[in-house]
């Protein structure tokens, strides 16, 4: 079963709008703060994967260190 915009919007308390979720999916906006953590936990992926910075769903220790180094 595929998730709908409504399904994803309901993950949050309070729920976010379907247009917000759509903007996240299309790269017009990015989730921040606690919403980002909720999405990463739900999909069981790293923040870098969710933001498209890596193709690895989970980063190993070396990738985490490299990501932090490149952030500056």
Secondary structure, 3 states (H helix, E strand, C coil): CCCCHHHHHCCCCCCCCHHHHHHHHHCCCCCCHHHHHHHHHHHCCCHHHHCCCCCCCCCCHHHHHHHHHHCC
